Amino acid sequence: MNNIKDLNRVERACTDLRRDGRTVTFTAVAAHTGLGRTTLYRHPTLRAVIDHHRHQTTDTGTLTAITDELATLRAAIDAIAARVRRHEEQLRRINTRQPT
């Protein structure tokens, strides 16, 4: 799974659904993106984006909207941090294998 590509697809699907006046649901996003509902539920960043759009009101300045935005950003940062930790571990393993 290409995380950035999938994240963009999910964001676009949510935006399209809201623009068309349709309810943002995991089923609707899955149908729009071709991703499985299980993938959408289990991937924390994708789930946060969908949840954000599901609870978003027309007034983006409300406390709820800000809280939702923070939750979305937190999930994205957590996903990036996990990826960085995996890459650091891979680099550490590679560096310990090479003779000095």
C-alpha positions in Angstrom: 0.0 0.0 0.0 1.3 3.4 -1.0 0.4 5.5 2.1 0.8 9.0 0.5 -1.1 8.0 -2.6 -3.9 6.3 -0.6 -4.1 9.3 1.8 -4.5 11.6 -1.2 -7.2 9.4 -2.7 -9.1 9.2 0.6 -8.9 13.0 1.1 -10.1 13.6 -2.4 -13.0 11.1 -2.0 -14.1 12.7 1.3 -14.0 16.1 -0.3 -15.9 14.9 -3.4 -18.6 13.3 -1.2 -19.1 16.4 0.9 -19.2 18.6 -2.2 -21.8 16.4 -3.7 -23.9 16.6 -0.5 -23.4 12.9 0.2 -22.7 11.5 3.6 -19.0 10.6 4.2 -19.0 7.0 5.4 -16.3 4.3 5.3 -18.5 2.4 2.7 -18.8 5.4 0.5 -15.1 6.2 0.7 -14.2 2.6 0.0 -16.4 2.6 -3.1 -15.0 5.9 -4.3 -11.3 4.9 -3.8 -11.3 1.2 -4.5 -9.7 0.6 -1.1 -11.2 -2.0 1.2 -13.2 -0.9 4.2 -10.9 -3.0 6.4 -7.9 -1.0 5.2 -9.7 2.3 5.9 -10.6 1.2 9.4 -7.2 -0.2 10.3 -4.9 2.4 8.9 -4.9 5.2 11.6 -4.2 8.1 9.3 -6.8 7.1 6.7 -9.3 6.5 9.5 -8.5 9.9 11.0 -9.1 11.7 7.7 -12.5 10.0 7.2 -13.5 10.7 10.8 -12.5 14.3 10.4 -14.7 14.6 7.3 -17.6 12.7 8.9 -17.8 15.1 11.8 -16.9 18.3 10.0 -19.4 21.0 10.1 -19.8 23.9 7.7 -18.4 26.2 10.4 -14.7 25.3 10.4 -13.9 27.6 13.3 -15.8 25.6 15.9 -13.9 24.0 18.8 -15.1 20.5 17.5 -13.6 21.3 14.0 -10.3 22.4 15.6 -10.3 19.3 17.8 -10.9 17.0 14.8 -8.2 18.8 12.8 -5.7 18.2 15.6 -6.7 14.5 15.8 -6.1 14.2 12.1 -2.7 15.9 12.3 -1.7 13.9 15.3 -2.5 10.6 13.5 -0.5 11.8 10.5 2.5 12.7 12.6 2.3 9.4 14.4 2.3 7.6 11.1 5.3 9.6 9.9 7.2 9.0 13.2 6.6 5.3 12.9 8.0 5.3 9.4 11.0 7.3 10.5 11.7 4.8 13.3 11.5 1.9 10.9 13.9 3.6 8.5 16.3 4.4 11.4 16.3 0.8 12.5 17.0 -0.4 8.9 19.9 2.0 8.6 21.2 0.9 12.0 21.1 -2.8 10.8 22.9 -1.9 7.6 25.6 0.1 9.4 26.3 -2.7 11.8 26.8 -5.2 9.0 29.5 -3.2 7.2 33.1 -3.6 8.3 34.7 -0.5 9.6 
